[in-house]
Amino acid sequence: MQELINYIFSYKKCTVFVLLYLCVALTVTAQSSKSYVLKASAYQHYVDYFNQMEDENIQQAIPNDSAWQWMQSNIPLFDCPQQNFEEIYYYRWWTIRKHLKKTEKGFVFTEFLIQRSYADKYNLIASALGHHIYEARWLHNQQYLNDDINIWYHGNDGKPLKKLRFYSSWNIDALYNRYKVTANKLSLIELLPDLVQDYSAWEQEKKSANGLFWQYDVRDAMEETISGGRKEKNIRPSINSYMYGNAIGLSKIALLAGNKSIADLYASKADTIKQLVQQKLWNTKDQFFETEKSSDSTAAVREAIGFIPWYFNLPDSNYTAAWKFSVDEKVFKAPFGLTTADRSHPQFRTHGCCKCEWDGAVWPFATSQTLTAMANLLNNYQQTVVSNAHYFSLLNTFVESQYYRGRPYVGEYLDEKTGYWLKGDEERSRYYNHSTFNDLVITGLVGLRPRADDIVEINPLLPTGKWDWFCLDNVLYHGKIITIIWDKTGTKYKKGKGLIVLVDGKRVASSLKLEKLVGHL
């Protein structure tokens, strides 16, 4: 392998990038799918149903008749006693496969299946690229993401696509967190100059005089908000959290490359953003991170973007009071999900309907961000505001919301009281690739917490007494297959009682109860 690496680095830079990706693809492909407890055939019926429930009027790289073969080769298997959890888990892998598009430069992940006028080449839209990376990092064949990332950063005659920064993004953070799953640092290091250039461009384009970043709500992919407008330049918790996460990611990537000066520079930039966000965007009265208007006055409205700082573990521990609103039915918790704005605010859902309003309706884009942030809170903070039971309840509601006319469905956004998908009858909304779900199951519910070292860490957020069993199997992690079993009595999977972690079929950690476990890869 080292000889191959040396050979690759003998080429000029542009060829290095391509060959590195080829090397990664070959390495990943060499690790065949292997489940140690679950049998893939037990879940084929879900895909058979999904294929039959629709008229496949749009086909991209992997059509429905090849979906099950592709899934068997690529996805972790999940087994649990709650049928709708299982069904939506396999449904979301089935839908992300629909968005794989083959171009002359490789594979890409689309957001819409139909062509959009504001998209870049190949119908690419940057707003959910971070979600795509977080979700697709669990696929066994990483060539799909390799191609997608290469095209985004080099697909315009060697330069980034023109609309890479058309929307706010946390791509650099996502790329580093992908590395914590794949453990492949070569292609990530090769990207470092491109990522530094990308971050610098954001600073030139969107950094304000007060040191924080501004954005139009529409370019945050969150148009028609209570706090702003399509033409208002506001200091928003969203883009500033993203830039904090990107700075942390750049610092970590630079350390992998052995460049301490760049690592220290971006660690310093991250710390500055952190302090400014806490000083300027925290509304003490509302106990929430809120948008600062261009006039330096607060928007005085709690919106779901106020949870995003925890997606990147930005806030100090004395800000966790904000999370009480996530489980308050008068504020964010609604019958069919977490609203994007405070339900008690006088302007809640006042913009009308069906023009992509972010003034309160439930958006999976925001739900997956908030649940990722809550999982970070439960794992990385000492607090008593929310519990595993709260996490499960909100994730369960997310599952229940992903149905339309009695069939699995994921679209743009939905009514918080009725669960009705507000663009559900429009072709553009079907299979909207604008959120994560399976990453929430893997890293939150089951609790596989990706790390850069050789420790496998498990911390299930399933509440005690909720399920007697579950299993996540065939997880390709650091080049090894991880299996996580919860079997209260030991009779379901016959591998022993309790919580058990296997690496390539060998037990590395166990406990009789649901709790944090660590083992060596």
Secondary structure, DSSP 8 states (H G I E B T S, - for coil): -HHHHHHHTTS-HHHHHHHHHHHHHHHHHHS----SS--GGGGHHHHHHHHHTS------SS-GGGHHHHHHHH--EEE-S-HHHHHHHHHHHHHHHHTEEEETTEEEE-S-SS--TT--GGG--STTHHHHHHHHTTSS-THHHHHHHHHHHHTBTTB--TTTTSS---HHHHHHHHHHHH---HHHHHHHHHHHHHHHHHHHHHB-TTSSBEE-TGGGT--S-SS--TT--EE-HHHHHHHHHHHHHHHHHHHHTT-HHHHHHHHHHHHHHHHHHHHHSEETTTTEE--B-TTS-B----BGGGGGGGGGT-S-GGGGGGGGGGG-TTTTEETTEE-SB-TTSTTTT-S-SSS---SSSB-HHHHHHHHHHHHHHHHH---SS--HHHHHHHHHHHHHHSEETTEE---S-B-TTT--BTTTTSGGGTT-----SHHHIIIIIS-EE--SSSEEEE-----TTS-SEEEEEEEEETTEEEEEEEESSS-SSSS-SEEEEEETTEEEEEESSS--EEEE-
